[in-house]
Structure formats: structure tokens, C-alpha cells
């Protein structure tokens, strides 16, 4: 079955950086688009970023554009999210997600566009 295990979260000061990782198994990794999503108390499910199956195309939510970078290692089945210039509003549980749908364009994904997501890793941005 699909397994997605995130790591790399933690406490960071505003302006700091973190790199999240997600180890994936149980599906045809190299054929699937992958994403990062987040959930903060009182904010609900938010799509953050998507990367195509071979990594050639990436898409970002406006609120992280220019600060976050999604990437993938198709030899190791690992998804990454490099987060720079972190802000307090970035505080959330970040999960990697297996796409059910891939639109190949700048669209805001919703929960229904994903087949599965992991338990997540907590990111807290605070001074």
C-alpha cells in the first residue's frame, strides 16, 4: 500500500530555512506527480506545491512562490521541500501527497485531487 513518511520539520526563527523530506513506497513513484500540502489550526487543508513525475515541471501556491522549492529524487523515491525565508504564517503540519489528478498548469489543488498523504511533520516558525 502507499506509504509516505515525512521528516525534517522543527522550530525555526522567522527568516530561517528548513528542508523537508518524504520517503515514498508502495506505488509507481516515477510515474506519479507528487505534492506538498499543509494544515494549520483553524486554516484547513492548503496545497503548497506540485512536481511532475519526472520533475521537469513545478507549481507553487502564491503564498510560497519564490521562497519554497520542490524537488524529487527518482532513484531514491524521495520528495523534498526546501523552505527559505520562513514566516510565522508558514507554521503548520506539512505532508507529502500522492496526486490523484495532475493538471500540468497553475491551478490550486484541493483535497480531492490527492489519493493519499502522510502523517506529516510539524514546522513551527517563531521567535
Protein Blocks (a to p, Z undefined) as FASTA:
>chain_A
ZZdddehiacddehiacddddddehiafklpccddddddehkapadfbdcdfkopaccdd
fklgokaccdddfklopacdddehiafklgccddddddfbdghiacdddfklpfbdcebj
addddZZ
